[in-house]
Amino acid sequence: MGNALAKAQTVTYPPQARSYGCGRRRRVSHRGIPTPLIGLLLLGVAAIGCGAGHAQASAITLTVDPSVAADFATIGAAVATEVAGNTYTVNVAPGNYTNDFAVFNAATVVNASGVTDSTNMPPPNDKGVFTTVNPLTVNGLTFTATPDTGPNSLGSGIGAALGYNSSAIREQANGPNTLTLNGVTISNFQMGVLTASNTGSTYQDVVSISNSKFFNNGFPTDPADPAAFGHAIYVGDAAALDVSNTMVCGQQVGHDIKSRAASTTVTSSSLFVGTNAGAPAGCGVGTASIAIDIPNGGVAQVINDQLFQGDKTQNGALIAFGEEGLKQTTNSLAVSGTVFNGDGLSDSIGINERGGCAGPITETNDTFNNVTTPVNASSGCVTTGTTTGTSTTATVAAVPEPSALAVFGSSLILLLLGRGWLSRREPRGGARLRT
């Protein structure tokens, strides 16, 4: 090697711009340098430049099309090549993909109109078909699972020891992040969308769901673990949740939407609990408890929505606010232009704010059909506008919470009688997260 290096030809390079792969270009003149050393010097300069933090992020497009050898065969294979710091657009060819699980390593937009991702097994990470801690946008994709029909037949779900919360999309960032879904359909999962940080107190995510459909998610009550239940949309400690022009039907046991976000807005959406009357084809009746649950308060707006309640629901309320205790500095609920379609039974409630005035309620231009109690809240907590429907008294004083002894006694009676306080229990706790 020594002789070869000594005999190396010496060349002179004119000054020129060269790229070293770190996003910078610099002018360098190599004069009188043996050519075998030039490559080593360039690598050294590149390493110094990259190590000094001068690398620039790249915008990269990946294509998924199993029919083209040069493209990726699955979404999971494509995003496995992602490098943190870059941004990615993943374009997926229409078709059916089976058990295509993906863990995203960078900010990604997935364009998947005409694509169905079907799963017949639990996620390998026991979390979700898509799992991310990075910004993620999903356009047009349909997720469908093999349903959980009981503890001995979990389908695509996971068991009690793992949380009963396998989901189509799992977002679990511990800092600022975004999750955006547009034109997405999710059916038959234990959880549809599940977001939360590890601490449960970050409040920095922004979740947006629009023009989407959620069919028949959740799972039956497990007698050995009756506190476990799933939700179509569960958003934990986020800064904001915005749901628009979205339909939820056939939900089992849990809620259509459960949000612990500091700000929750639901607009122009149709939510069914315990009924499929008027729902699209493919919707089960379901046994959902609440259409919109905002258990920890915050600033909430429900605007121009359609809420449908049937006698299979496990809770009398269509909207619940603040029932698990307030965690936000500012708390209020504004409901306007929304139609409440109740089941006409004695415990049918439109808006339920239990335990006093968790936050002021503004109720304007709403319609209550077959709703026995349009608003259940403390006197003086509610500001009302025009209210129409078969029940026209918009403000009703809060119903006192029963004592433990009374609850126990009445529960035994209602178990015998069928539907009642216990059978329409209000699930607490939300999702038990596996992190």
Secondary structure, 3 states (H helix, E strand, C coil): CHHHHHCCCEEECCCEEEECCCCCEEEECCEEEEHHHHHHHHHHHHHHHHHCCCCCCCEEEEEECCCCCCCECCHHHHHCCCCCCCEEEEEECCEEEECCCEEECCEEEEEEEEEEEEECCCCCCCCEEEEECCCEEEEEEEEEECCCCECCECCCCCCHHHCCCCEEEEECCCCCEEEEEECCEEECCCEEEEECCCCCCCCCEEEEEECCEEECCECCCECCECCCCCCCEEECCEEEEEEECCEEECCECCCCEEECCCEEEEECCEEEECCCCCCCCCCCCCCCCCCEEECCCCEEEEECCEEEECCCCCCCEEEEECCCCCCCCCCEEEEECCEEECCCCCCCEEEECCCCCCCCEEEECEEEECCCEEEECCCCCEEECCEEECCCCCCECCCCCCCHHHHHHHHHHHHHHCCCCCCCCCCCCCCCCCC
